[in-house]
């Protein structure tokens, strides 16, 4: 969605690697109103298209930066949408109703417009990537999906466009998310397999940090992100928390 940082740019490298250096690389930049709920940060979401154009010009062949009217002409929203079956809704789907409908609908439109052979998404938004993969499989898109690793700041914070919202103090507090993930991972590597215990370890780290309000800290299986009683290699550990006014996501994959 723009405000490009090194994490975004790393996706281009992953795309070129997947194509063995052949083909054309296309980057889309579009702040999608359909995936923002009432009261969320759509109007203040970081935007700097000129800076994005300059960064993209150095690494991609084509920058596709459509206006809202191009993607959602006349009505401002599509009359037909891609709605995932999430019963019951969990994690982001429970906290942000309609969010993944907005994500899947715009990605389906972008796929049909661009017709990519390979599409690269970042692991940082693991829930989005998981549901996009399910959509690709269910609707027979002729597109290979690649999930690229999270790129982190030197202090461990996952790169995100929303990091610009963080005050210096909040930036320090935000490190608790990656610390909580690492703590759960260390207990798993030490032999703990019970997800309830791993989740307790992560929540404890978050609770000890003043100014961090946890939405969830969860361990899930990787295909549908369903809860599991025991963690295995490939299980996803996810966290969402509010640091000051900023909501942040992070995750890791056990055994990766």
C-alpha positions in Angstrom: 0.0 0.0 0.0 2.9 2.4 -0.6 5.1 4.2 1.9 7.8 1.8 0.6 10.5 0.6 2.9 13.2 -2.1 2.7 10.7 -4.8 3.6 8.6 -3.9 0.5 11.7 -3.6 -1.7 12.9 -7.1 -0.6 9.8 -8.6 -2.3 11.2 -7.4 -5.6 14.4 -9.4 -5.0 12.3 -12.4 -4.1 10.3 -12.0 -7.3 13.4 -11.8 -9.5 14.9 -14.8 -7.7 11.6 -16.8 -8.4 11.8 -15.8 -12.0 15.5 -16.7 -12.3 16.2 -13.2 -13.4 13.9 -13.4 -16.4 10.6 -11.7 -17.2 9.1 -8.3 -16.1 8.6 -7.1 -12.6 5.6 -5.1 -11.7 4.9 -3.4 -8.4 1.4 -2.2 -7.5 0.9 0.7 -5.1 -2.7 1.2 -4.0 -4.1 2.2 -0.6 -7.2 0.0 -0.7 -10.2 1.7 1.1 -12.2 -1.6 1.0 -9.9 -3.2 3.6 -10.2 -0.4 6.2 -13.1 -0.4 8.7 -14.9 2.5 10.3 -12.6 4.4 12.6 -9.4 2.9 11.1 -6.5 4.9 9.7 -7.4 5.1 6.0 -7.3 8.9 5.8 -4.0 9.2 7.7 -2.3 6.0 6.3 1.2 7.0 5.2 1.3 8.1 1.5 4.2 9.4 -0.5 3.7 8.3 -4.1 6.5 10.5 -5.5 9.0 8.9 -3.1 7.6 5.5 -4.0 8.0 6.2 -7.7 11.6 7.1 -7.2 12.4 3.9 -5.2 10.4 1.7 -7.6 12.1 3.2 -10.7 15.4 1.8 -9.6 14.2 -1.8 -9.1 11.1 -2.6 -11.1 10.1 -2.5 -14.7 6.6 -1.2 -14.2 4.9 0.7 -11.3 1.2 0.3 -11.3 -0.3 3.0 -9.1 -4.0 3.3 -10.0 -6.4 5.8 -8.6 -9.4 4.6 -6.5 -11.8 5.4 -9.3 -9.8 3.1 -11.6 -10.1 0.1 -9.3 -13.6 0.9 -8.0 -15.3 3.0 -10.8 -18.4 5.0 -10.3 -19.8 3.3 -7.2 -16.6 3.5 -5.1 -16.9 -0.2 -4.2 -17.4 -3.4 -6.3 -20.9 -4.9 -6.3 -19.3 -8.4 -6.2 -16.7 -9.2 -3.6 -14.5 -12.2 -2.6 -15.6 -13.2 0.9 -13.6 -15.8 2.7 -15.3 -18.5 4.8 -14.0 -17.9 8.3 -16.2 -19.7 10.7 -15.7 -18.6 13.4 -13.7 -15.5 12.5 -10.4 -15.4 14.5 -7.5 -13.1 15.0 -7.6 -10.2 12.5 -10.9 -11.4 11.1 -12.6 -11.1 14.5 -11.1 -7.7 15.3 -11.5 -6.2 11.8 -14.7 -7.5 10.3 -14.7 -7.3 6.5 -10.9 -6.6 6.3 -10.1 -9.8 4.5 -13.0 -9.4 2.1 -11.4 -6.1 1.1 -8.0 -7.6 0.8 -9.1 -10.6 -1.3 -11.3 -8.5 -3.5 -8.6 -6.0 -4.4 -6.0 -8.7 -4.9 -8.3 -10.6 -7.2 -8.8 -7.5 -9.2 -5.1 -6.7 -9.4 -4.4 -10.3 -10.4 -6.9 -10.1 -13.2 -5.6 -6.7 -14.4 -1.9 -7.6 -14.3 -2.0 -11.4 -15.0 1.1 -12.2 -13.0 2.8 -15.6 -13.3 4.4 -15.1 -9.9 3.2 -12.9 -7.1 5.2 -12.2 -4.0 3.7 -11.2 -0.6 5.5 -10.6 2.7 5.3 -12.9 5.7 4.8 -9.9 8.0 1.1 -10.0 7.0 0.9 -13.8 7.3 -2.9 -13.9 7.6 -3.4 -11.9 4.4 -0.9 -14.1 2.6 -2.5 -17.3 3.9 -6.0 -16.3 2.7 -4.6 -15.0 -0.6 -3.0 -18.4 -1.1 -6.3 -20.1 -0.3 -8.1 -17.8 -2.8 -5.5 -18.6 -5.5 -6.0 -22.3 -5.0 -9.8 -22.2 -4.7 -10.4 -19.9 -7.7 -7.7 -21.5 -9.9 -5.7 -18.3 -10.5 -2.8 -19.2 -12.8 -0.4 -17.5 -10.4 2.4 -19.0 -8.3 2.4 -17.4 -4.8 5.7 -16.7 -3.0 5.8 -15.7 0.6 9.0 -13.7 1.4 10.5 -13.5 4.9 10.0 -10.6 7.3 12.6 -7.9 7.1 13.4 -6.4 10.5 14.9 -3.2 11.8 18.2 -3.6 13.7 16.3 -3.7 17.0 14.1 -6.6 15.9 11.0 -4.5 15.0 9.3 -5.8 11.9 9.4 -3.2 9.2 6.0 -1.7 8.6 4.7 1.5 7.0 2.8 2.2 10.3 6.1 2.4 12.2 6.3 6.0 11.3 3.4 6.6 13.7 5.6 5.5 16.7 7.0 8.1 19.0 10.6 7.4 20.2 9.3 6.0 23.4 6.7 3.9 21.6 9.4 2.6 19.3 11.2 1.2 22.3 8.0 -0.4 23.7 7.2 -1.9 20.3 10.2 -4.2 20.6 8.2 -6.2 23.0 6.3 -7.9 20.1 9.4 -9.5 18.6 10.7 -10.3 22.1 7.5 -12.1 22.9 7.7 -14.1 19.7 11.3 -15.1 20.4 10.5 -16.1 24.0 7.8 -18.5 22.7 10.2 -19.8 20.1 12.9 -20.4 22.7 10.5 -22.4 24.8 9.4 -24.4 21.8 13.0 -25.2 20.9 13.5 -26.2 24.5 10.9 -28.9 24.1 7.6 -27.2 25.1 4.9 -28.2 22.6 1.7 -27.1 24.4 0.4 -24.0 22.7 -1.3 -22.8 25.8 2.1 -22.6 27.5 3.8 -21.0 24.6 1.0 -18.4 24.4 1.3 -17.7 28.1 5.1 -17.1 27.7 4.5 -14.5 24.9 1.6 -12.8 26.7 3.8 -12.5 29.8 6.5 -10.6 27.9 3.9 -8.2 26.4 2.2 -7.7 29.8 5.4 -6.7 31.4 5.8 -3.8 28.9 4.0 -0.6 30.0 2.1 1.0 27.1 1.6 -2.2 25.1 -2.0 -3.5 24.8 -2.3 -7.0 23.4 -5.1 -7.9 21.0 -3.9 -11.5 20.7 -0.9 -13.8 20.9 -1.7 -17.1 19.3 -0.2 -20.3 17.8 -1.9 -21.7 14.7 -1.4 -24.3 12.1 -0.1 -22.9 8.8 -2.8 -23.8 6.2 -6.0 -22.2 7.6 -4.5 -20.6 10.7 -6.7 -22.7 12.9 -5.8 -23.1 16.6 -3.9 -26.2 17.6 -3.2 -27.8 21.0 0.4 -28.6 20.2 2.9 -26.7 18.2 4.9 -28.4 15.4 7.5 -27.3 12.9 5.7 -24.8 10.5 3.2 -23.6 13.2 2.7 -19.9 13.1 3.1 -17.7 16.2 1.2 -14.5 15.7 0.9 -11.3 17.7 -1.1 -8.1 17.4 -0.8 -5.3 19.9 -1.4 -1.6 20.2 1.6 0.6 21.1 0.3 4.0 21.9 -2.1 4.8 19.1 -0.4 2.4 16.7 -1.5 -1.1 16.0 1.3 -3.5 15.0 1.4 -7.1 13.7 4.3 -9.6 13.8 4.8 -13.3 13.6 7.3 -16.1 13.2 7.2 -19.7 11.8 8.5 -22.3 14.2 11.4 -24.3 12.9 12.0 -21.9 10.0 
